[in-house]
Amino acid sequence: MTKIFKQLGRHWAACLAVVALLIVQAYCDLSLPDYTSKIVDTGIQQGGIESPVPDTVRSTTLQALELLMSENDAALADEAYTDPDADGMRTLNPDADTAALENAFTTPDVVLYMAAAKNAATAAGATDTVVPTAYDLDAVATQLAAASQAPGAREMLQSQLTDGLAQLDETVADSLSSQAMLLVALEYDAQGIAHDVQMSYLLRTGGQMLALTLLMVAVAVAVGFIASRVSAAIGRDLRRDVFRTVVGYSNAEIEKFSTASLITRTTNDIQQVQFVCVILLRMVAYAPILGIGGIMHVASGNTGLEWIIFVAVAALLALIAVLMNVAMPKFKQMQVLVDRLNLVSREILTGIMPIRAFSREEFEEKRFDRANTDLMKTQLFTNRTMVAMMPFMTLIMNGTSLLIVWFGGKAMDLGNMQVGEMIAFITYTMQIVMSFLMLSMVAVMLPRAGVAADRIDEVIKTPSTIHDPDAPKALPADGTHGVVAFHDVSFRYPGSDEDALEHISFTARPGETTAIIGSTGCGKSTLLNLIPRFYDVTEGSVTIDGVDVRDMTQAQLHDELGYVPQKGVLFSGTITSNLKFGGDHITDADAEQAAEIAQATEFISAKPEGFDSPIAQGGSNVSGGQKQRLSIARAIAKHPQIYLFDDSFSALDYKTDVALRRALKAKTDNATVIIVAQRISTVLHANQILVLDEGRLVGKGTHAQLMESCPAYQEIARSQLSQKELNLQKEGE
Ligand SMILES: Nc1ncnc2c1ncn2[C@@H]1O[C@H](COP(=O)(O)OP(=O)(O)OP(=O)(O)O)[C@@H](O)[C@H]1O
């Protein structure tokens, strides 16, 4: 897991930018419920009126209100408004002390409203409260104005008011402020501006909500953009690192991991990490900000319903804990199953020809089906588990809403809460629950991506067993070049119980051909592979001009060698690009000459595009023999000092084999040639023949010498040459 964060750490600047943007996004997200609450409570229920102090008031109403205030408050109110205009309208000064005025106006507003309501009820002859009109307000204001003429009227009203207020219970006193707004609404109604005031409030608040939403959209797009870029860069870097490491691997490491697994690690595993990085960037920073912000908003509201959030979060965490326990082991298993599927499909696809030839399609299909079904079952299980989470999640969320509505309804009944407040509370609760949900989703994904990251890291951290020495030795500048010597070499494949080669010693000299012959599986290719260091010897040493191959750089070693593998491998491109594979120094003339020696010119010139003919991936559009000839030409074009042919003439017909070796002899006059061969005719004229048997050197000499002294060689010779040929050989001696 830390590996994923380490990857993100490399892009810290972008990550910080994402966090900053997410804070903005969370701020917007957390502000929106407040705006909804304002629109419902103030905009709709209170007609867009935010304060018990009207912005404009008619002199008659203000006069009536002032009568209900203490003398000080009345003076404050009077000063706060402009002088009456021609219509008797007074406007609130912008620099008035709003807090003090709100204090002064609240109770008189309520009293005046109640008086107007009473007036309305009396007029209608009703016993219940009747919603008063502007007419009722004016009537009450006129009555008050008349009453105020009497001496001591204000004092009398004040004392009545105080008595009345003392009888109000606490909850009513708490909601005085919203009651006071009713008077302001009535006053605006009388002025004929109530609709305009409400619309202006709704448009203003709605506009702010819209602006916040647009900002959120912009931020979300920016976050998505940066997160995708960062994760794509992480994916690219990881692929590059893995590829670089794998290219440096020796066969031992490749065999240890298996090609299929290396491919899964470079593709599927890196994709997992990439995906989780996007999620981390988009959710992990956002969820805590949203959760904490939501909790702070809810706590500041003092609604008494906070416990519902704790219940919801606890239920959610319990659910996630159960699911994680069930699904997590399967998540971990999935990668191994993907590996297996890749391995099976790779094997089947590369071996499709023999599979068809042996009519094994059904068997192989079943094998593939098994790997496929195993993966499907595991995926189905994890997906089902994750899907099962959804109804439970919805249940928890809806249950939470229900609890809030139930208890919120009671709070509203008691006047502790308004509708908008409750809506905001539900939204905040959902946000808090969502933030926990996001975190738990990440908690589910992280371990799986952690496994993928570990698998990638394992590749990157595995050093190649074959590497350049710290202080490489150069080949001696003078003396003969190209002397390959094996000094008591033994070799055992990693993980194997037996030595593939035992105590091999010989010297291959420049200008000479050294041939290695022996039965299948006796270790010929293994021996040859020790020279280019595809593997390192277990005991003894391999030297070139007296320098151990392990003491020189691999680049220098490979510069000396022209290696032709047992299985001709070509690369997609053209014939020329394949022939020039050995380096930029190879000219067209070199390539053509090499093709000539390798007896490839004939078939190349038969192609319409000649040397520019395309070669498909792996050389699948040329025959086995043509592939071999091109592989040989590729090695010759490099002009190496030492040629290594690993059974490279096997796919050539006898005539071509002879012509090729003759041309090669002329060209490689001074080079060291080591040939692994199955056919005795190929090695007949070699200066030195090594006979291998089960990894041991059982004969060394020329054909004639070995025919005399080596029973293993004689056996091979007898099995391949006719009696006549054997006699001819004898006579030739
Ligand atoms: N990568 C490997 N891991 C373990 N054992 C191996 C590996 N490659 C080859 N061997 C074993 O080493 C022995 C020698 O194999 P090698 O390929 O050198 O034989 P060879 O003489 O070249 O055979 P052929 O003529 O059929 O190509 C064999 O017994 C083989 O099973």
Ligand as a Chemical Component Dictionary entry (heavy atoms), coordinates in Angstrom:
data_LIG
# 
_chem_comp.id                   LIG 
_chem_comp.type                 NON-POLYMER 
_chem_comp.pdbx_formal_charge   0 
_chem_comp.three_letter_code    LIG 
# 
loop_
_chem_comp_atom.comp_id 
_chem_comp_atom.atom_id 
_chem_comp_atom.alt_atom_id 
_chem_comp_atom.type_symbol 
_chem_comp_atom.charge 
_chem_comp_atom.model_Cartn_x 
_chem_comp_atom.model_Cartn_y 
_chem_comp_atom.model_Cartn_z 
_chem_comp_atom.pdbx_ordinal 
LIG N1  N1  N 0 15.699 -23.782 -18.490 1  
LIG C1  C1  C 0 15.961 -24.998 -18.067 2  
LIG N2  N2  N 0 15.723 -25.323 -16.787 3  
LIG C2  C2  C 0 16.004 -26.558 -16.321 4  
LIG N3  N3  N 0 16.532 -27.523 -17.060 5  
LIG C3  C3  C 0 16.807 -27.266 -18.352 6  
LIG C4  C4  C 0 16.525 -25.993 -18.911 7  
LIG N4  N4  N 0 16.884 -26.010 -20.215 8  
LIG C5  C5  C 0 17.381 -27.248 -20.441 9  
LIG N5  N5  N 0 17.332 -28.004 -19.327 10 
LIG C6  C6  C 0 17.814 -29.386 -19.191 11 
LIG O1  O1  O 0 19.201 -29.383 -19.412 12 
LIG C7  C7  C 0 19.579 -30.492 -20.200 13 
LIG C8  C8  C 0 20.382 -30.018 -21.434 14 
LIG O2  O2  O 0 19.524 -29.252 -22.259 15 
LIG P1  P1  P 0 20.044 -28.616 -23.620 16 
LIG O3  O3  O 0 18.982 -27.772 -24.150 17 
LIG O4  O4  O 0 21.373 -28.000 -23.394 18 
LIG O5  O5  O 0 20.215 -29.894 -24.527 19 
LIG P2  P2  P 0 20.700 -29.993 -26.032 20 
LIG O6  O6  O 0 21.831 -30.927 -26.029 21 
LIG O7  O7  O 0 20.926 -28.650 -26.589 22 
LIG O8  O8  O 0 19.432 -30.667 -26.676 23 
LIG P3  P3  P 0 18.880 -30.512 -28.191 24 
LIG O9  O9  O 0 19.900 -31.106 -29.066 25 
LIG O10 O10 O 0 17.641 -31.313 -28.146 26 
LIG O11 O11 O 0 18.662 -29.079 -28.400 27 
LIG C9  C9  C 0 18.306 -31.196 -20.576 28 
LIG O12 O12 O 0 18.224 -32.345 -19.772 29 
LIG C10 C10 C 0 17.205 -30.266 -20.261 30 
LIG O13 O13 O 0 16.111 -30.949 -19.743 31 
# 
loop_
_chem_comp_bond.comp_id 
_chem_comp_bond.atom_id_1 
_chem_comp_bond.atom_id_2 
_chem_comp_bond.value_order 
_chem_comp_bond.pdbx_ordinal 
LIG N1  C1  SING 1  
LIG C1  N2  SING 2  
LIG C1  C4  DOUB 3  
LIG N2  C2  DOUB 4  
LIG C2  N3  SING 5  
LIG N3  C3  DOUB 6  
LIG C3  C4  SING 7  
LIG C3  N5  SING 8  
LIG C4  N4  SING 9  
LIG N4  C5  DOUB 10 
LIG C5  N5  SING 11 
LIG N5  C6  SING 12 
LIG C6  O1  SING 13 
LIG C6  C10 SING 14 
LIG O1  C7  SING 15 
LIG C7  C8  SING 16 
LIG C7  C9  SING 17 
LIG C8  O2  SING 18 
LIG O2  P1  SING 19 
LIG P1  O3  DOUB 20 
LIG P1  O4  SING 21 
LIG P1  O5  SING 22 
LIG O5  P2  SING 23 
LIG P2  O6  DOUB 24 
LIG P2  O7  SING 25 
LIG P2  O8  SING 26 
LIG O8  P3  SING 27 
LIG P3  O9  DOUB 28 
LIG P3  O10 SING 29 
LIG P3  O11 SING 30 
LIG C9  O12 SING 31 
LIG C9  C10 SING 32 
LIG C10 O13 SING 33 
# 
